Amino acid sequence: MKPSVLGTFHVCLLYFMFWGIFLHDCEGAATMYGGQGQSVTLFWNQTQGYQAFTIKDQSQMKTLITVSNYNTVTFSNRGNNGPPQFTGNLSSSGVGLFRFVLPDLQLTDAGKYRCFKSGPGRTWIPDCGVDLVVIQIQTLFMVVPDFVTPDSVVLSCHSSILPQHLHPEVVFTWRENDDVLTPDKRYSMGTGMNVWNVWKHFYSRLTISGVTKKDCWRKYSCRVEFEGQILSNWSKEYILGEDYSNSEDTDVTGAREGTNAVMIFKMPLLKSDVTISSPAGETVIQVSPSRIYAWRTVTVRWTIVQVITSSSSTTAHVVLSNVTSADVGVYHCIKTDESRVTDCGRRLELLNTEMPRTSNHGNQTCSLDRAPTPMVPAVASTADGCVFSALAFVVSLVAATVH
């Protein structure tokens, strides 16, 4: 529901009475979006020059930039987040493009940045400033079936954001090999949103119809864009026809110090939420196994790469970056009642030599060449009260593989 003109006037009047100025909210400023940990470029056209003014976050009245002598720009200290960089072009009279880069964005950088003339009082400068929205984005990942047979295949692409109250425009893109897909008789796409814990979760589903043996080894990936300004990388590829049901059968992962470790956690479709804890007892991943999308890393060093589903379990491929000796030990999967999930733990060890890596499907037989294996029926969960039932989606994946 939009406020009335009279209501907007009253809000502006209150600002005027409190601050002694009409704030820029009364006219509206451009809104720009940035991802946490990324850089963002903020800019506007300075149509009138001022000898001295400051740019402050209106919500905290904290100074970010000080301008003197019309075009001398000085930034305030941002601590460990890195110094901003001015990339604009102001004339000797202070007119031109005001543009600067904020590196290593944090949620605390979000704000309504406005310009104020120097001197007594707080004289606001119109048409000077910008609104900055900072989004914390969980790394994009795909949910894929462990095994497919001819007919149709359902894939899904997932990403989550904070703060939960944001409503950004979200656009997913799918590709087959290097070709971007568009909806047609063979490819159907749908999107949705739901909430898990404090996260707002977005997803896109791709249904590929008429799958035959000739489609073996086609590669599929996805990416997401927020507000036309924040674009993710392409997800890990899914290879059609590859058997993902036995991707790794060992409970030990080895990696050299300073490299990345790929760890695989598999658990049944439990009603209970699960946390994966480090050897030091710290939570590094949160999971709701009956919701296929609900895998969340707690720190930026952990990345969900891909989630594999079956009728009875969910398996996540997770990457721990820049392994150190402090990461070595056993990682446990713990339910809300503090009991451990059977056969879900994994040990991380340091190696002295690089582990050889081989192609996954070089010696495999495409699953589309084999007769379908009977699947165990999915067990319904009564604990999922989300708008979109992920367990129902798991059932649809299984059904898609046996038609």
N, C-alpha and C positions, 0 to 999 in steps of 0.2 A: 504494500500500500504506500503510495507516494504522499509526502506531506503537502499540505495546501500552501499557497503563496503566503497567506497570512501566518501560517505556522512557521514557515521559513523565515519570514520577517521577524517574528518574535525571537527565534533562535539567534539571528544576527544581532538583534537589539540587545539581547542578554550578553553576547560577546562584546558588544560595544560598551555596555555599562561596566563589564568586568575588566576588560583590557584597555578600554579607551580607544579601540580601533574596530573597524569592520574586517574580520578575518577573511582570508581568501576562500574559505569554504563557502561563503555566500555567493561566490561567482563560479566556483568549480575550477579545479586544476587538472592537468593531465595526470593520469595514473599509469605508473610503470611498475612492472613486475620483475623480481629477481629471485633466483634460487639460492638457498642457504649454501655458503661455501663457494659460490660463484661470484663473478664480477658483474656489475650492472653499470650502464651508461645513462646518466640523467642529463637532460638538456631542456632548454627553452630559449626563445628569442628575446633578447634584451632590447626593447624598442626605445628605451630612454635611459640615458646614462646618469649615474649618481656617483659623486665623489667618494663617498664612503657608505657602506651598508653591510649588514650581516645576514647570513642565512641560517635559520634555526629550525629545529624540529618543534613545530607548534605545540605538540602535545606535552613536551617536556621543557620547552623554551631553552633547549640546549644548543649552543652555537656549534655549527659544523664548519662554516666558511666565513671568513672576514675579507671584504674587498676594500682596498684603499687606493687613492690616486686614480680612480676610475677603472683601472684594469689590472691592479696588483692583487693577486688572489693568494690567500693564506688559509691553510686547512688546520683545524684543531686536531689534537692527538687522538687517534682512535685506538690506542693501546696496541694489543697484539694483532689486530685485524688488518694492519697494513695501511700505509698512507694513501689517501685519494690522489688522483692525478688530474690536473686541469688540461682539457684537450680542446677547449673552445677558442674563440677568436673575437676579442673585444677591442674596439678601436680606442684611440687615445681619449675619446669622450665617453667611453663606457658602453657603447652601443655595439650589438652584434650577437653572435652565438655564445651563450653561456652553457658549457658542457663539461662534465667531469665524470671520472670513473671511480666507483667505489669497489675495491677488491674484497674478496673473502667476506661476503655478506653474512650477517647474523640476524636472527629474528629481532634483536634489539635495534637494528638499523631501520626497521620499518617506521614510517612516520609521515607527517605532513610538513614538508620543508617549505618555509615561507621567508620572504625577504623583508627586512626592516631597516629603515634609515638610521644612521648613527646619530647620536645626539640625545638630548632630553626627550623623554617619552618613548613610546613604542609606535612609531609611524610606519604602518604597513605599506608596502609597495605593491600595487596591483599588477597582475599578469607577470609575476615573478615567483617561480617556485614550482614544485611538483609533489605529487603524492607517491610514496614508495611502499609497495607491498612486497614483503619477503616471505617466500614459501619454503618450508622444509619439505623436501620431496624424497620419498623412499625410491631407491633404484628400481627401475622398470624390470619386470620379469614376466616370463610366459608360463602358463600352466598347460601341460601337454599330457596326452594319454600315454600309458606305458607300452601299449601294443595296439596296432590298428589292423583292420581287415578291410577288404573292398567294400565300397558304398560311400560312406561319408565320414569325415573327420572333423572334430570340434576342437579348436584351440582358443585360448583366451590370454589376454594381455592385461597386466595389472600395475597400478601405481597408487600410492597413498600420499596425502599431504597433511601438513599442519600449517597454520591454525585451522581447526575444524570449521570455524564460522565463515571461512572464505568460500566464494562460489565462482571460481574462475571458469572461463570457457575452456573446454578440454577437447582436443581433437586427436584421435588415434589414427595411425597409418600402418597398413600391412603391406608386406612385399613377399613375392615368390621369387626366389633367387635374387636377381637385382631389379625386378620389375614391380613397381607399385601397383597394388590391386585396387580395383573399383568394384562395387557390388554389381552382380549380374546373376544369371541362372546358376552358374557354378559356384560363385562366392557370395555368401550372405553375411552381413555384419550387423552387430547390434551393440549398444553401449548402455551402461548403467552406473549407478552410484549407490553406496551404502556406507554405514559407519561401523567401525570396530574399535572399541576402547575410545580413545580421544582422536583417532585418525579418521579422516574422510577418504574413502576408498573409491577409485574409479576403475572401470574395467571395460574391455571390448572383447566380444566373442566373434570369431571367424569360423563359419561352417563351410567346409569344402565338400561339394557334392560330386557324385559321379567319379569317385576315386577308383582307379584301376592300376594294374601292374605297371603301366607306362609312367605312372607318377612316382615310382620309387626314386628315392634320393633327392627329390625336390626339397629346397630349403625355404623355410618360412621364418620371418622375424617381424617385429613391430616396434613402433616408437610412439611417443606421446608429446604433444605440444600444449602448453598452458598459456592462454591469453595471447597467442601468436607471438610470444616474446621469449618463452623458455622452452627449448627443444631438447629432448633427451637423445642419448645415443640409441642406436638400434640394439634390440635385445639379443641375447644369445640365440643362435639359430636352432630351429627344430627341423630335423631331417626326417621326412616322411618315409615310413617303411623301416626305420631303424628300431630295433628292439630295446626299449628303455627299461624293461622289467628287471633286468639284472645288471645294472650299470656298474655296480661295485659290491663285492661280497665280503669285504674285509672291514674290521672295526678300527683299523690303524691308518692314519694319514701321515705321510712323511713330507717334509719340505726343508729346503735349505734356508738358513737365516737370511733375512732381507728379501726373500721371494714371497710369492703368494701361495697359500695352501687351499686346495679345493676339498672341502669336507662335506660328507653326505649324511644327512640325518633322515631316518625313515621311522615312521610311527603309524600305528593304526588310527582309524577315524574315531578318536576319542571324543566324548562329550566335554571333558575337562580341557581347559586351557593348559598349555605347557610352556615352561620356560627352559631354555637351554643355558646352563650355567658353565662358567669357565672353571679351570682348576682352582682359581682363587675364590670361587663362590660368587662371582659377579654375573648378573644376567646379561647375556649378549644377544639373545634372540627370543622373541615372544611368538607363540604359535597358538592358533585355534585349529586343531587338526580337522575337525568336521567342516570347517570353512576353508575351502581350497586356496582362497586368496590371502588368508590371514597369517602371513609370515612377516615379521617385522624385526629388523635389526635395531639394536640400541645405540651402537656407535658407528661412525663412518667407516671404520676399518672392516666391518662386516658387510657383505653384499649378498642378497638373495639373487642367484643367477637364473635358476629354473626350478619349477615345482612339477613333479611327475605324479600323476594320479592313477589309482586302480580302484577296483570295487571295494577294497578293504583297507587301503593304506594311502598315505601321502608321503612323498619323499622330496626333500629340498637339496639342491646343490648350492652350497654356500661357499663364498670365497673370503678368506681372512688375508688381508694385505699386509705386507711388510712383517713377516713372522719374526719374532724374537724369542730368546730363551725363556722369557717370562710367560709366553703363550703355551709352553710345553706342558702336557699333562692330559688328564681325562676330562672330557666335556660330558655332562650328564643332562638328560631330559627329565624334568621334574614336573609332576602334575600339581594342581592346586592343593591337594591334600598332602603334599610334600613327599609322596611316593614316587619312585622312579619308573619311567617307561621302559619296559623290557626290550633289550636288544637295540636301544636307540643311542646309547652312549658311543663316544668315539675318542680315541687317543691320538694326540698330535705329538709327533716326534721330530727332532732335528736330524737332517741328513748331511753327510759330508760331500755327497756327489749328487749331481742332477739326475732326477728320475727320467728315463726315456718315455716319450709320449708317442703313441701310435694312432693311426686313423681308426675311428670307431667302426665305420661300416666297410672298411676295405675287404674284410674276409667274412662279412655277414651275408646272410640270405635275407632279402627283403621280406618283411612280414606279410606283404600282400601276395607272396608266392606260396604261403603256407596255409593250411587249413586252420580255421579259427579254433582257439582253445576255449572250452567251456569256462565261463566266469562265475565266481561266487557272487550271489545276490548282495547288493548293498544293504547295510543295516541302517535303518532310519534313525535320525537323531532328533530328539525333542528339545534339544537345548538351543537350537538356532532360531533366534527371533528376528533375524535380519530381514530387510526388505527383499533381498535376493537370497534364496536358500542355496548355499554352495553345495550342500549334499545332493540336492536335486540335480544340480549341474553335473556332479560326479556320476549320478545315475544316468543322466542323458549322454554322458561320454561313453559309458559302458554300452548303453543301448545303441549308440551310433556305431560301435565296433562290431556288433553282432547282426545287424540288419543285412 
